[in-house]
Amino acid sequence: MPKKIVIPGRELWDRKNNVFVYTEDKTIIIEHSLVSISKWEAKWHIPFFGKEEKTREQIVDYIKCMTLTQNVDDDVYSYLTNENVKEINEYLENPMTATWFRETKNKRNDNRVVTSELIYYWMIALNIPVEFQKWHINRLITLIKVCNEENKPKNKMPLRDVYARNKALNEARRAQMHSKG
């Protein structure tokens, strides 16, 4: 889901002509999607979801990659206010879904580097239509997780029942064999 950001106009000093110049408010539409991430990774040659902190230049460039509005002057991005940055960060962190997952204790530590190509692979492997590349990335990742969960083989018996059955079998064997363990 795209987000509208209004960058307020500014009062600037034109040193050449010794006059104040006023810029107008500029509205841009941004989209935090797999398409945007792919554009950014193609330029920077590093994973967007990498562990290294991004530089100010990389952050501003990602905002440019997210921008759907045509013909935006590069100077506009230098006028982003702290409020604009806060609003953009809130948009980036928004889950965009009501779905949540219960974290498991046995969650395997996957140190794999996630790149846009890996996410595209997941989409292909799970038969997720390519049009979904324009979804908010958090929503797309949630859909991928849901598909993975739904495709897992289902346990036919709850784990507590498996434990109870095994305990009963062990007790029966001990009784049959006249054993203590």
VENWOUR-V378458 format. One record per residue. SS is DSSP state (A for helix, B for strand, O for the rest). PHI is phi in whole degrees, 0 to 359 (* if undefined). PSI is psi as a letter, one per 40 degrees, with the letter a starting at -180 (NA if undefined). Layout:
ss=(SS;SS)
phi=(PHI;PHI)
psi=(PSI;PSI)
//
This chain:
ss=(O;O;B;B;B;B;B;O;O;O;B;B;B;B;O;O;O;O;B;B;B;B;O;O;O;B;B;B;B;B;O;O;B;A;A;A;A;A;A;A;A;A;A;A;O;O;O;O;O;O;O;O;O;O;O;A;A;A;A;A;A;A;A;A;A;A;B;O;O;O;O;O;O;A;A;A;A;A;A;O;O;A;A;A;A;A;A;A;A;A;A;A;A;O;O;O;O;O;O;O;O;O;O;O;O;O;O;O;O;O;O;O;O;O;O;A;A;A;A;A;A;A;A;A;A;O;O;O;O;A;A;A;A;A;O;B;A;A;A;A;A;A;A;A;A;A;A;A;A;A;A;O;O;O;O;O;O;O;A;A;A;A;A;A;A;A;A;A;A;A;A;A;A;A;A;A;A;O;O;O;O)
phi=(*;294;232;268;239;256;266;293;296;229;257;237;260;268;295;296;257;53;218;278;239;245;261;269;302;236;258;240;250;242;218;273;226;298;299;297;296;299;300;295;295;296;279;267;59;224;290;298;270;291;277;287;294;274;284;302;299;292;295;297;294;294;299;297;295;281;290;268;297;278;54;267;294;303;298;304;291;283;264;302;271;301;295;299;296;299;297;294;298;298;295;297;272;295;291;59;201;265;283;220;236;279;284;259;290;271;298;287;278;261;269;296;275;268;242;299;295;294;294;299;301;303;299;295;297;261;58;275;302;298;301;289;296;264;294;305;302;295;291;297;298;296;299;299;297;298;300;298;297;292;273;293;297;276;290;283;228;301;303;297;290;298;297;297;297;296;296;296;298;297;296;295;294;298;295;295;268;53;242;260;175)
psi=(h;i;h;h;h;h;h;i;i;i;h;i;h;h;d;d;e;f;i;i;h;h;i;i;i;h;h;i;h;i;h;g;i;d;d;d;d;d;d;d;d;d;d;e;f;i;h;d;f;i;e;i;i;i;i;d;d;d;d;d;d;d;d;d;d;e;h;d;h;i;f;h;h;d;d;d;d;e;e;h;i;d;d;d;d;d;d;d;d;d;d;d;e;h;d;f;i;e;h;i;i;h;h;i;d;e;h;i;h;h;e;i;h;h;i;d;d;d;d;d;d;d;d;d;d;e;f;h;i;d;d;e;e;e;i;h;d;d;d;d;d;d;d;d;d;d;d;d;d;d;e;i;h;h;h;d;h;i;d;d;d;d;d;d;d;d;d;d;d;d;d;d;d;d;d;d;e;f;i;e;NA)
//
